[in-house]
Amino acid sequence: MTPLQKVAMGLIIVAVDSLSRYDTLPDPIGWALVLWGLATIPVPQRPILLYAAGLAGAVSLALWFPQVHEPIHDAELALKWATALPDLLFIFVMSRALQEQAHHQRPPDRKFAGRFGLTMWAAVVVAVLPALADAADSDQMLSIAEISFVILWIWLIWNLFAAHNRRFAGGPSI
Protein backbone atom coordinates (compact mmCIF):
# COMPACT_ATOMS: atom_id res chain seq x y z
CA MET A 1 0.00 0.00 0.00
CA THR A 2 1.44 3.39 -0.98
CA PRO A 3 1.54 6.35 1.42
CA LEU A 4 -1.29 8.15 -0.41
CA GLN A 5 -3.47 5.05 -0.31
CA LYS A 6 -3.02 4.89 3.48
CA VAL A 7 -3.89 8.58 3.76
CA ALA A 8 -6.93 8.21 1.50
CA MET A 9 -8.21 5.16 3.41
CA GLY A 10 -7.86 7.07 6.67
CA LEU A 11 -9.72 10.03 5.24
CA ILE A 12 -12.55 7.74 4.12
CA ILE A 13 -13.01 6.77 7.78
CA VAL A 14 -12.93 10.45 8.76
CA ALA A 15 -15.37 11.58 6.07
CA VAL A 16 -17.85 8.69 6.01
CA ASP A 17 -20.41 10.15 8.38
CA SER A 18 -19.34 13.75 8.75
CA LEU A 19 -22.90 15.09 8.44
CA SER A 20 -24.56 12.69 10.86
CA ARG A 21 -25.33 13.42 14.48
CA TYR A 22 -23.05 10.70 15.87
CA ASP A 23 -19.83 9.42 14.38
CA THR A 24 -20.13 5.63 14.22
CA LEU A 25 -16.66 5.18 12.73
CA PRO A 26 -14.16 6.76 15.12
CA ASP A 27 -12.37 9.56 13.30
CA PRO A 28 -9.24 9.15 15.46
CA ILE A 29 -8.73 5.73 13.85
CA GLY A 30 -8.88 7.39 10.44
CA TRP A 31 -6.42 10.08 11.50
CA ALA A 32 -4.06 7.39 12.84
CA LEU A 33 -4.11 5.77 9.40
CA VAL A 34 -3.46 9.18 7.83
CA LEU A 35 -0.46 9.69 10.12
CA TRP A 36 0.83 6.22 9.21
CA GLY A 37 0.69 7.15 5.52
CA LEU A 38 2.28 10.54 6.08
CA ALA A 39 5.18 9.00 8.00
CA THR A 40 6.67 7.75 4.74
CA ILE A 41 5.50 10.33 2.22
CA PRO A 42 8.54 11.81 0.45
CA VAL A 43 7.70 15.51 0.60
CA PRO A 44 9.69 18.29 2.26
CA GLN A 45 6.51 19.48 4.02
CA ARG A 46 6.14 16.18 5.93
CA PRO A 47 6.57 17.81 9.40
CA ILE A 48 3.77 20.32 8.79
CA LEU A 49 1.58 17.57 7.31
CA LEU A 50 2.13 15.44 10.40
CA TYR A 51 1.37 18.40 12.64
CA ALA A 52 -1.84 19.29 10.75
CA ALA A 53 -3.04 15.67 10.76
CA GLY A 54 -2.13 15.31 14.44
CA LEU A 55 -4.08 18.46 15.30
CA ALA A 56 -7.12 17.28 13.34
CA GLY A 57 -6.82 13.87 14.99
CA ALA A 58 -6.63 15.39 18.47
CA VAL A 59 -9.72 17.52 17.81
CA SER A 60 -11.57 14.50 16.42
CA LEU A 61 -10.63 12.47 19.49
CA ALA A 62 -12.10 15.12 21.78
CA LEU A 63 -15.23 15.40 19.63
CA TRP A 64 -15.80 11.65 19.39
CA PHE A 65 -17.12 11.41 22.96
CA PRO A 66 -20.91 11.98 23.09
CA GLN A 67 -20.55 14.28 26.12
CA VAL A 68 -18.60 16.70 23.91
CA HIS A 69 -20.12 15.97 20.51
CA GLU A 70 -23.79 16.44 21.46
CA PRO A 71 -23.48 19.99 22.87
CA ILE A 72 -21.33 21.08 19.93
CA HIS A 73 -23.77 19.61 17.41
CA ASP A 74 -26.50 21.78 18.95
CA ALA A 75 -24.24 24.82 19.44
CA GLU A 76 -23.93 28.00 17.46
CA LEU A 77 -22.56 27.87 13.94
CA ALA A 78 -19.29 29.54 14.96
CA LEU A 79 -18.37 26.69 17.31
CA LYS A 80 -19.22 24.00 14.74
CA TRP A 81 -17.20 25.91 12.15
CA ALA A 82 -14.21 26.16 14.49
CA THR A 83 -14.19 22.39 15.01
CA ALA A 84 -13.96 21.87 11.23
CA LEU A 85 -10.99 24.19 10.76
CA PRO A 86 -8.28 21.62 11.62
CA ASP A 87 -9.67 19.30 8.93
CA LEU A 88 -9.67 22.12 6.41
CA LEU A 89 -6.14 23.10 7.43
CA PHE A 90 -5.01 19.54 6.74
CA ILE A 91 -6.73 19.52 3.34
CA PHE A 92 -5.05 22.82 2.46
CA VAL A 93 -1.56 21.76 3.60
CA MET A 94 -1.80 18.30 2.00
CA SER A 95 -3.00 19.74 -1.30
CA ARG A 96 -0.30 22.41 -1.26
CA ALA A 97 2.46 19.87 -0.59
CA LEU A 98 1.32 17.58 -3.40
CA GLN A 99 0.85 20.49 -5.79
CA GLU A 100 4.43 21.63 -5.17
CA GLN A 101 5.76 18.08 -5.58
CA ALA A 102 3.93 17.68 -8.89
CA HIS A 103 5.32 21.02 -10.12
CA HIS A 104 8.91 20.06 -9.25
CA GLN A 105 8.90 16.90 -11.37
CA ARG A 106 10.84 16.80 -14.61
CA PRO A 107 8.68 17.17 -16.64
CA PRO A 108 6.14 18.77 -14.29
CA ASP A 109 2.99 16.75 -13.68
CA ARG A 110 0.63 19.59 -14.57
CA LYS A 111 -2.48 17.43 -14.34
CA PHE A 112 -2.01 16.62 -10.67
CA ALA A 113 -0.55 20.01 -9.83
CA GLY A 114 -3.78 21.51 -11.15
CA ARG A 115 -5.98 19.02 -9.32
CA PHE A 116 -4.30 19.60 -5.99
CA GLY A 117 -4.15 23.36 -6.59
CA LEU A 118 -7.91 23.36 -7.12
CA THR A 119 -8.36 21.31 -3.96
CA MET A 120 -6.18 23.71 -2.00
CA TRP A 121 -8.19 26.77 -3.00
CA ALA A 122 -11.50 24.94 -2.59
CA ALA A 123 -10.48 24.31 1.04
CA VAL A 124 -10.07 28.06 1.51
CA VAL A 125 -13.51 28.73 0.02
CA VAL A 126 -15.13 26.01 2.14
CA ALA A 127 -13.45 27.44 5.25
CA VAL A 128 -14.93 30.88 4.56
CA LEU A 129 -18.44 29.79 3.51
CA PRO A 130 -19.90 29.23 7.02
CA ALA A 131 -18.77 32.68 8.13
CA LEU A 132 -20.37 34.21 5.05
CA ALA A 133 -23.55 32.19 5.60
CA ASP A 134 -23.72 33.38 9.20
CA ALA A 135 -23.14 37.00 8.21
CA ALA A 136 -25.83 36.75 5.53
CA ASP A 137 -28.13 34.83 7.90
CA SER A 138 -28.74 32.40 5.05
CA ASP A 139 -29.74 28.82 5.78
CA GLN A 140 -29.44 27.99 2.09
CA MET A 141 -25.85 29.21 2.02
CA LEU A 142 -25.13 27.20 5.17
CA SER A 143 -26.49 24.07 3.47
CA ILE A 144 -24.22 24.77 0.52
CA ALA A 145 -21.28 25.09 2.91
CA GLU A 146 -22.05 21.72 4.52
CA ILE A 147 -22.43 19.98 1.18
CA SER A 148 -19.27 21.66 -0.13
CA PHE A 149 -17.34 20.28 2.85
CA VAL A 150 -18.42 16.72 1.99
CA ILE A 151 -17.69 17.22 -1.72
CA LEU A 152 -14.24 18.56 -0.83
CA TRP A 153 -13.48 15.39 1.16
CA ILE A 154 -14.63 13.22 -1.74
CA TRP A 155 -12.56 15.22 -4.24
CA LEU A 156 -9.42 15.01 -2.09
CA ILE A 157 -9.82 11.26 -1.49
CA TRP A 158 -10.44 10.64 -5.19
CA ASN A 159 -7.30 12.54 -6.15
CA LEU A 160 -5.18 10.83 -3.51
CA PHE A 161 -6.14 7.48 -4.97
CA ALA A 162 -5.56 8.79 -8.50
CA ALA A 163 -2.06 10.07 -7.64
CA HIS A 164 -0.98 7.28 -5.31
CA ASN A 165 1.33 5.63 -7.87
CA ARG A 166 3.18 8.83 -8.74
CA ARG A 167 6.83 8.75 -7.74
CA PHE A 168 6.61 12.28 -6.34
CA ALA A 169 4.10 10.95 -3.78
CA GLY A 170 5.90 7.79 -2.72
CA GLY A 171 4.51 5.51 -5.39
CA PRO A 172 6.54 2.71 -6.95
CA SER A 173 9.34 3.61 -9.33
CA ILE A 174 8.26 2.49 -12.77
Phi, psi and omega in degrees: 000131181281163179303318181291330175294319177298315179298313182297318179296320176297319180290333174297316178298319180294318188271347189306313183233048185288342179262354183278168182288324180232139183273102183285328174263118184297116179303325179301329176294318177297317180293328175296320177294321176299313179299322177298316178293320181291337182299335182241008181287131186271063178236146180297337182274013184308316181300318180290326176296315178297320178296313181297317179292321177297319178297312179298321178295319179295318178296318180294327177296315179295322183281347184289330181288131182303328181296336179261318186295315183301309179297325180289323179299327181264004184278180177297157181304321184300321180289318177299318180298317181297326180287342178271345184298321177299322177297315181293325175299315178299314180301316180298310184294318179297314180296319179296316181297316181288327176297313180297318179299318180294323178292328185275002177285155175243108354287158180299142176270082186296327181301308182282330175299318178294317180298313182284333173295317176298317180297318180300311182287331175296324177298322178295315180297314180296327178292330183272333185306314180299324178294319177293321178297320179293317180296324180275354184050050184244112176292326179296317178294325177294320176298320177297320179296317180295316179293322179297324178297315179294317179297322177298317176301312182299316180298316179297312181299315178304313183288330175295317176294322181292328183261001189300331183268006178285137181298326181294346182245016178091011178286172182294147177281119181253000000 
